[in-house]
């Protein structure tokens, strides 16, 4: 490329190259390194998303898998890449902890224990940051100040848009005295975990944090959101403040399915740049979009899942909104060949598609739910 003008190589050739090649190019020269790692570079690439999922809850050791899922944003009816077998991205051979959870923010993953499990040492309260594009695994330091008694830890992963910093928030709930600790770690800045204050809503937040919870958070525009009953908790990643506001009334809708009452879905997703909370009532799905968290103003929309699209014995949940504007629904019980459902809210039309094949290591028994799945963009950020 030495004879090709820089503008042509940077803007017309490099964005078309495979991810593995780009990772090698990061080490070629400072200019290419800076160009590839800047967030705006992803706008030049058409194929930038994968479906990322963690091995099932019952697996003895956690593994992270990936499956390409490429849609043409300019043509709603064309899928560019046919379904492929899912491939193993990262495994944790030294980690034997079956109840593991993963969260995704701006192309990075945070791997940690589930918040519903009682732990007994700081070693069990592990946290790993993973870049699925570069396949780097970066363990965060253990918190040796964790009290030596049984505790639960709720973990949330966020990104500060202003400072360009990733942060991990952890809330410890101790069984013996019913107290809690709130701690935070900033990637690339902190050497150890720091305690933070609940902020202005101290009494309300502290009363909520001392109860049982296991909700996965969603980070949007520098704020991490997660639900606690009728309350929506918010962590402002920049100033490091925890706030609370009201979630919309349930109005007969539930987070669990009447077909399988024991199932617990993720209840918050990002949809088209808005925070979306969803609930079920049979085959009816209610979507609430948060317009203003300060005034707790929500806008609701309903979706009816017809039986010819979603059979009565099947359970699906919304994963995200793809580039075409459609909502992607995935099955909770994942079969050998995963079938997705796309819903166009404006046209109120459905279409189904063959999405991906599950890895052979998870077969022949079907995966019985409990999968953390994400529509994950690429990131060429190097973990140091």
C-alpha positions in Angstrom: 0.0 0.0 0.0 3.1 2.3 0.0 2.2 3.5 -3.6 -1.5 4.1 -2.8 -2.5 7.6 -1.6 -3.2 7.6 2.2 -6.8 8.8 1.8 -7.7 5.9 -0.6 -6.0 3.3 1.6 -7.5 4.6 4.8 -11.1 5.3 3.7 -11.6 2.9 0.7 -9.5 -0.1 1.3 -8.8 -0.7 5.0 -12.5 -0.6 6.1 -13.2 -3.5 3.7 -10.6 -5.8 5.2 -11.4 -8.7 7.6 -11.2 -8.1 11.3 -8.1 -10.4 11.7 -6.2 -8.3 9.1 -7.2 -5.1 10.8 -5.9 -6.3 14.2 -2.5 -7.0 12.5 -2.6 -3.5 10.9 -3.0 -1.9 14.4 0.7 -2.8 15.0 1.9 -1.6 11.5 2.2 2.1 12.2 0.9 4.8 14.6 -1.3 6.4 12.0 -3.1 3.1 11.1 -3.4 2.2 14.8 -5.0 5.6 15.6 -7.3 5.4 12.5 -8.6 1.9 13.2 -9.1 2.3 16.9 -11.2 5.6 16.6 -15.0 5.0 17.0 -15.8 6.7 13.7 -13.9 4.0 11.8 -16.8 1.6 12.5 -19.1 3.8 10.5 -17.0 3.0 7.4 -17.6 -0.7 7.8 -20.8 -2.4 6.6 -20.4 -5.7 8.5 -19.8 -4.8 12.1 -22.2 -6.9 14.2 -22.2 -10.4 15.6 -24.5 -12.2 18.0 -22.5 -13.0 21.1 -23.7 -15.5 23.7 -22.3 -17.2 26.8 -22.5 -21.0 27.3 -25.6 -22.2 29.2 -26.0 -21.7 32.9 -25.4 -25.4 33.6 -22.0 -25.5 31.9 -19.1 -26.2 34.3 -16.9 -23.6 32.7 -18.0 -20.4 30.8 -17.3 -20.1 27.1 -18.1 -17.1 24.8 -19.4 -17.9 21.3 -20.0 -15.7 18.3 -22.2 -16.0 15.2 -22.2 -13.5 12.3 -25.5 -11.9 11.7 -25.2 -9.3 8.9 -28.1 -7.3 7.6 -28.1 -4.8 4.8 -29.3 -1.5 6.3 -30.4 -0.4 2.8 -32.4 -3.4 1.9 -34.7 -4.9 4.5 -35.3 -8.1 2.6 -31.7 -9.1 2.0 -29.5 -11.0 4.5 -25.9 -10.7 3.3 -24.4 -13.7 5.0 -26.2 -17.1 5.3 -26.4 -18.6 8.8 -23.1 -20.1 10.0 -22.2 -22.4 12.8 -21.3 -20.5 16.0 -17.6 -20.3 16.7 -15.8 -20.3 20.1 -14.3 -16.9 20.8 -13.0 -17.1 24.4 -12.9 -19.8 27.1 -11.9 -19.5 30.7 -10.0 -22.8 31.5 -9.0 -21.6 35.0 -12.5 -20.5 36.0 -14.8 -23.2 37.3 -18.0 -21.2 38.0 -21.2 -22.3 36.3 -23.4 -19.4 37.2 -21.8 -16.7 35.1 -23.2 -13.7 33.4 -22.0 -11.4 30.6 -22.9 -7.8 29.7 -22.0 -5.9 26.5 -21.2 -2.2 26.1 -19.7 -0.6 23.0 -18.2 -3.8 21.7 -16.7 -4.9 25.0 -17.9 -7.7 27.3 -18.0 -7.8 31.1 -18.0 -11.4 32.5 -18.9 -11.8 36.2 -20.9 -14.0 38.7 -24.7 -13.9 38.6 -26.2 -11.6 41.2 -28.4 -14.3 42.6 -25.6 -16.5 43.9 -24.2 -16.4 47.4 -20.4 -16.1 47.4 -17.9 -16.5 50.2 -14.6 -14.9 49.0 -13.2 -12.2 46.9 -11.8 -14.8 44.5 -15.4 -15.8 43.6 -16.3 -12.2 42.9 -14.2 -12.2 39.6 -14.6 -9.7 36.8 -13.2 -10.1 33.3 -13.3 -7.6 30.4 -13.3 -9.2 27.0 -12.9 -7.7 23.5 -14.5 -10.3 21.2 -13.0 -8.7 18.1 -9.4 -8.9 19.3 -10.1 -11.9 21.6 -8.3 -10.2 24.5 -9.3 -11.1 28.1 -8.4 -8.6 30.8 -9.0 -9.6 34.4 -9.8 -6.8 36.8 -8.0 -6.9 40.1 -9.6 -8.8 43.0 -11.1 -6.8 45.8 -9.3 -7.9 48.9 -11.4 -5.6 51.1 -14.5 -7.8 50.5 -15.6 -9.0 53.9 -15.1 -12.7 54.6 -18.8 -13.6 54.9 -21.5 -14.7 52.5 -22.5 -12.0 50.0 -24.1 -11.4 46.7 -22.7 -9.0 44.1 -24.7 -7.2 41.4 -22.4 -6.1 38.6 -23.1 -3.4 36.0 -21.0 -2.3 33.0 -21.1 1.2 31.6 -19.4 3.8 29.4 -18.8 7.5 30.0 -19.3 9.1 26.6 -17.7 12.4 27.7 -14.5 11.1 29.1 -14.4 7.9 26.9 -14.0 5.7 30.0 -15.4 2.2 30.7 -16.5 1.6 34.3 -17.7 -1.4 36.3 -20.2 -0.9 39.1 -20.6 -3.6 41.8 -23.1 -3.6 44.7 -22.3 -6.1 47.5 -25.1 -7.4 49.7 -23.9 -9.2 52.9 -26.1 -11.9 54.3 -25.1 -11.7 58.0 -26.0 -8.0 58.7 -28.1 -7.1 55.7 -25.7 -4.3 54.8 -24.1 -3.4 51.4 -21.1 -1.8 49.7 -21.1 0.1 46.4 -17.8 0.0 44.5 -16.5 1.0 41.1 -13.5 0.4 38.9 -12.5 2.5 35.9 -10.6 0.7 33.1 -7.2 2.1 32.4 -7.3 4.5 35.4 -7.9 2.6 38.6 -5.5 0.1 40.3 -8.1 -1.0 42.8 -11.8 -0.8 43.5 -13.2 2.4 45.0 -16.3 2.9 47.2 -19.0 5.3 46.0 -22.0 7.0 47.6 -25.6 6.3 46.6 -26.0 10.0 46.0 -29.1 12.2 46.4 -31.6 9.4 46.7 -29.6 7.7 49.4 -32.4 6.4 51.7 -34.5 5.0 48.8 -31.5 3.5 46.9 -30.0 1.9 50.1 -33.3 0.3 51.0 -33.6 -1.2 47.5 -30.0 -2.3 47.3 -30.3 -4.4 50.5 -33.0 -6.6 49.0 -32.6 -9.6 46.6 -32.1 -8.7 43.0 -30.5 -10.2 39.8 -31.2 -7.7 37.0 -29.0 -7.1 34.0 -28.3 -3.5 33.3 -28.3 -1.6 30.1 -26.0 1.3 29.4 -27.1 4.2 27.2 -25.7 7.7 26.8 -23.5 7.4 29.8 -26.2 6.0 32.1 -26.7 2.4 33.4 -30.3 1.4 33.9 -31.7 -1.6 35.7 -35.0 -2.4 37.3 -36.0 -3.3 40.8 -39.7 -4.1 40.9 -41.6 -0.9 40.1 -38.4 1.2 40.5 -35.9 2.0 37.8 -32.4 2.5 39.1 -29.9 4.7 37.3 -26.1 5.0 37.6 -24.7 8.1 35.9 -21.3 6.8 34.9 -19.6 10.2 34.7 -20.3 11.8 38.1 -20.8 8.3 39.6 -24.2 8.9 41.1 -27.0 6.4 41.7 -30.6 7.7 41.3 -34.0 6.2 41.2 -37.2 6.8 39.3 -40.5 5.1 38.7 -40.9 2.3 36.2 -44.3 2.2 34.2 -47.2 0.3 35.8 -47.5 -3.3 34.8 -51.2 -3.1 33.8 -51.6 -6.9 33.8 -48.4 -7.5 32.0 -45.7 -9.7 33.6 -41.9 -10.3 33.1 -42.5 -14.0 33.2 -44.3 -16.1 30.7 -47.6 -17.8 31.5 -46.2 -20.8 29.6 -43.1 -21.1 31.8 -43.7 -19.1 35.0 -40.2 -19.8 36.3 -38.4 -18.1 33.4 -37.0 -14.7 34.0 -36.2 -12.6 30.9 -33.9 -9.7 30.6 -36.4 -6.8 30.9 -34.5 -3.8 29.5 -33.0 -3.3 26.0 -31.7 -0.5 23.9 -33.9 0.1 20.9 -33.2 2.7 18.3 -31.3 4.9 20.8 -34.1 4.7 23.4 -34.4 2.7 26.6 -37.1 0.1 26.3 -38.8 -1.9 29.0 -41.0 -4.9 28.0 -43.6 -7.1 29.6 -45.7 -10.1 28.5 -49.4 -11.0 28.7 -49.8 -14.2 26.9 -48.9 -13.6 23.3 -49.2 -9.8 23.8 -46.0 -7.9 24.3 -46.0 -4.3 25.7 -43.0 -2.1 25.0 -42.4 1.0 27.1 -40.0 3.6 25.8 -38.4 6.0 28.3 -38.7 9.6 27.0 -37.4 11.4 30.1 -36.0 9.7 33.2 -36.2 12.8 35.4 -40.0 13.0 34.9 -40.4 9.2 34.5 -42.3 9.8 31.2 -42.9 6.6 29.2 -44.4 5.9 25.8 -46.0 2.5 25.2 -46.5 0.3 22.2 -48.1 -3.1 21.9 -47.1 -6.1 19.8 -49.2 -9.2 19.2 -47.2 -12.3 18.4 -49.4 -14.3 16.0 -49.3 -18.1 16.5 -48.3 -18.8 12.9 -45.1 -16.8 13.5 -44.5 -17.7 17.1 -46.0 -21.2 17.9 -47.8 -21.5 21.3 -45.2 -23.8 22.7 -42.3 -21.3 21.8 -41.1 -18.5 24.0 -39.3 -15.5 22.4 -38.0 -12.2 23.7 -36.8 -9.0 22.0 -33.0 -8.7 21.7 -32.5 -5.4 19.9 -33.5 -3.3 16.9 -31.3 -4.0 13.8 -30.1 -1.5 11.1 -33.3 -1.9 9.1 -35.4 -0.7 12.1 -36.9 -4.1 12.7 -37.0 -5.7 16.2 -35.2 -9.0 16.4 -36.9 -11.6 18.5 -34.9 -14.7 19.6 -36.2 -17.9 21.3 -35.6 -18.3 25.0 -35.1 -22.1 24.6 -32.4 -22.3 22.0 -32.6 -25.2 19.6 -29.9 -26.6 17.3 -30.8 -24.2 14.5 -31.8 -20.8 15.9 -34.7 -19.1 14.1 -35.2 -15.4 14.6 -38.3 -13.3 14.1 -38.1 -9.7 12.8 -41.0 -7.3 13.4 -41.5 -4.0 11.6 -43.3 -1.7 14.1 -44.4 0.8 11.3 -45.7 -1.8 8.9 -46.7 -4.2 11.7 -45.3 -7.1 9.7 -43.3 -10.1 10.7 -40.7 -12.2 8.9 -38.7 -15.2 10.1 -35.1 -16.1 9.2 -32.6 -18.9 9.9 -30.1 -17.1 12.1 -27.4 -19.4 13.4 -26.4 -22.9 14.3 -25.4 -23.7 17.9 -21.9 -25.1 18.6 -21.5 -28.8 18.5 -20.1 -28.8 22.1 -23.6 -27.8 23.3 -25.3 -30.7 21.5 -27.2 -33.1 21.3 -29.2 -31.8 24.2 -30.9 -28.5 23.4 -29.9 -25.4 25.3 -32.4 -24.8 28.0 -32.5 -21.1 28.2 -30.4 -18.9 30.5 -28.3 -17.6 27.7 -26.9 -14.0 27.8 -27.2 -13.0 24.1 -26.2 -9.7 22.5 -26.1 -8.0 19.1 -22.5 -6.9 19.5 -20.7 -4.3 17.4 -17.0 -4.6 16.6 -14.4 -2.8 18.7 -10.7 -2.5 18.0 -9.9 -1.1 21.4 -6.9 -2.8 22.9 -7.1 -3.9 26.6 -4.1 -2.9 28.5 
